[in-house]
């Protein structure tokens, strides 16, 4: 686990711990992390069929399959770190797995609603999945990575400019074509994360420039960032998997699966906007405090060399 700041107690016990135990088992029997990722993709995608069925007993099987897939999705990364078997392909497939699960989940819900809703079922699920689900998860993931970066735990925060620079160094005619394709898609993904966060981008670029110049940010800066960012981490957890799937399961138990995409378009989107605005406001405050507009260098009263 990277940090308790970004993972709540439910995620720790319901997801991380089972994932860790699966990872230990897979390590003992010699299973490759990519094989675990592929298994999670298959199991999670199968849940969509069980959500398509009207019977609650079938829906319950789908719920178990999705939880099982999520454990594997957690296990593959832990297994890769345990064994040192990390790869670009593994990272690509790991990021793709959740998208594939929800593609089939939306497909199942749309097909289930079609006899009564007609084409509206496809419109509802299509809009919710493409325009709302994707950007909600993307922003939450970005803020979690930003938090880990600023508290010094992990550096998985990517800039689209850096991804594009790596993309341009590769050739389509070499064995790197698959990585180049991944970077092409990933650059678009990171641009989508950067677009709604202009104030964060300004703060992030100032911090990078300060570090590149050999100056050191004080501990107070980290504390100030953590003060406004940490309370947003539970909201990011809601926008990612656990709470979202809890809502999905509840709508299925109620026999009203249309509520799930409807809540993504309304309640989850409202939460995304709220989280985005609070984070941007905190970034503006830190930029004004540590990097005044009147100078190109950080405020020397707040920074140490």
N, C-alpha and C positions, 0 to 999 in steps of 0.2 A: 504494500500500500504506500502510495507516494506521500499523502498528507491527510490527516484527519480533518483539515480545514475543508477539503473538497468532497469528503465522503462521510455521510452520516452513519448513525448506528445501524439503521435498517440495511443500508447498502453493505456495511461491514459484515453483518451476520447473515443476511439473506443472499448476498451475491459474492462478495469477496472470499469469505471463508469456504463455502462450497466449491467455488472456482479454484481455490488454492488446493483443496483436497483432491479434486479431479486432476489438477496439474501434477501433484505428487504421484498419483497413480499412473498417469501417462508417462511420466519420467521413468518410473520403475519398469514399465513394460516396453519402453523404447518407441513411443509414438511421437512423430514429428509435429511441431506446433501447427504447421500448415494443414496437416491432416485433421487436427482438432478444429481448426477454423472451417474447413470444408464440411465436417460433420455438423457444426453449428448452423451453417448455411442451409443444409438439407433439413435438419430437424425444425429450425425456426420457420422455414418456408412451408413445411407440411402443416403447420398450425393454421394457415389460411384456409385450407380445405375444411378443417374441423369447425372453424368459425362460420363457414358458409352454411353448414347444416343448422336446421332449426332446433334440433334436440339438444337440451341442456347437457346431457351426458356426453355428447360429441364435443360440445363447446368446452367442457371440463378437460377432455383429453387435449384439446388444442392449447388450453392454458398451461397444462403440465409440459407440453412440448416446448412452448415458448420460454418457460422458466428454465427448462433443461438446456435449451439453446443458449440462453443468456449465461448460464454457468460455464458452458464451453467457451463462449465468447470472452469471458473473464479468464478462463484457464489458459487459453492459447498464449496470451501476452505474458502471463506469469511463467508458463512453461518455457517460452522463448528466452526470458531473462534467466531462468534457472539453468538452462542448457547452453546458452550462448548462441542459439540457432535463430538469430534475427535475420531478416531479409526484406528487401523492397517488396517482393511478391507477398510476403506475409502481412506487411503493413497495408498493402493494397486490399487484399482479401478481407482483412480484419475490419477495415473501414467500410467495405462493401456489404459485409454480412448483414448488419442491421437494416440497411436500405432494402436488401433483398427480402428480409422477413416482412417488412411493412408493405412492400409491393404486393406480396401475396395475401397479406392480411386485408389490405384495402380491396384487392380483387375479390376475396371471399365475401367481404361485407357488401360490395356492390352487387355481386351475383345473388346474394341472399335477399337484398332489397328490391332487385329488379322486377319480380312479378307484381309487386305492389306499386313501386315508384317509377318503373320504366326507366327512361334515359336519365331522369333526375338522380338516380342512385349513382350512376357513373360520373355525373357532373359533381355531385357532392364529394364523393371519395377522391376524385381526381384533383379537385381544387384543394381539398384538405391535405392530401399527400404531397402534391407538387409545390404548392405556394405557401403552405403554412407549416406542416410537419418538418419539412427539410430545413427551413430557415430558423425555426425554433430550436431544433437540436444543434444546428450549426453554431448559433450564437452562444448557447449554453456551453458547448464544448470549447469555444474560443475563450470565454471568460474563465473557465476552469484552468485552461492552459496558461492564460495570462496571470492568474493568481499564483500558480505554481512557479512561474518564471520570476515574478517580483518578490516572492518570499524565498527564492533561491533553492527550491526543491528539485525542479526539473526545467529543462529548456526545450520544450516541444512546440514553442510558439514560432510559427513560420510567417514570413512576409511574402506576399505574392511576387514582389520584385526579385527576391532571392530564389524563389522557386522557378520563376521565368528565366533567371540567369543560368540555373543548372539545366533547364530544358534546352536552352540554346547551345549548350556545350555538347549535346548528344546528337547522333545522326539516326535518321530513320532506316538507313541502309546497314546498320551495324547490329550486333547482338543486343544493343541497348534500346532497341525500338520499343520494347514493352515498358521499360522505365520511362522513356520519353513520352509515351502515351499516358502513363500514370501522372507524370509531372504536368502534362497539358491539362488534364482534368483537375489536378490538385491546385494548379494556379488559378483556375476559374473558381474553385471552391474557396480558396483563401481570399480572393477578391470579393467574393460574396460576404465573407466575414468582416472584411475591412470597411466595406461601404457604409454600414449603419453605425460605425464606431469612429467618426472623425476626431473626436476629442481624445479618445484613447490612442489613436494613431499618432497624434501630436505629442502626447506624453511619452509614448513608447520610443518614438524617434529621438526625442530629447535625451532620454535615458541612454539609448544606444550610442548617441554621439558623445555623451559624457564619458561613458566607459571606454569608447574607442580612443578618446583623447587622454586616457590614463588617469582620469579623475575618479574618485570613489564616492559613491552615494552613501550617506550616513545611514545608520540603523534606523533613525527616526523616519526617514523616507519610507523604508519598508514597513515600519509600524503604521504610518499614516495610510499607506495603500491598503494594508491588511485590515485596518479599522473599517473602511467603507466597503471593501471587497468581500470579506468573510461573511457578513450577513446576507450577501446575495448568493452564496454557494448553495444553500438549501433551495432557493428558487431555481437555480440551474439544475439541481437534481430533479425537481419536478418537471422541468422542460425536457429532460433526457429520457431515461427508460423506466425506472421503477414506478414513479407516481403515474406516469402516462399509461403504463400497462395496467396498473391498478384501476384506472378509470375505464380502460378497455374491458377488463374483466367484469367490472360492475355493470356496465351497459349490457354485456352479454347475459349476466345473471338476471337482469331485469327484462330480458327479451327485447331490448330496444337498441340494437347495434348502431342505428343511425345517430344516436346521441354522441358516439365517440368522435366521428369526423366533425359533427356540429360543434362540439366543445373545443376541438382543435382550432376551428375557425374563430371562435368567440373567446372563451375563457383562457385557453392556452396562449392565444395571440395577445390578449390583453396583458397577460403576465409577461410575455416577451417584451412588449413595449415598455412596461413598467420597469423591468430589470434593465433594459437598455438605457432608459433615461436616467435611472439612478446611478448606473455605472459611469455614464458620460458626465454627469454632474460632479461626481467624485474626481474624475480625471481632470476636469476643468479647474477644480479647486487646487489640486496638486500642481498642475502646470503653472498656475498663477503664483503659487507659493514658492516653488523651487526654480522655476524657469521664467522669470518676468519677461514680458515682451520687449522691454527697453534694452535688453542685452542678448547677445547671441550665445553667451556662456551662462552656466547655471549660477544661481545666487550663491556667492561665496560665503555668505553668512550661514547658509544651510548645508553646505557641502564641505567635506574634508578632503585633502589631497592625500 
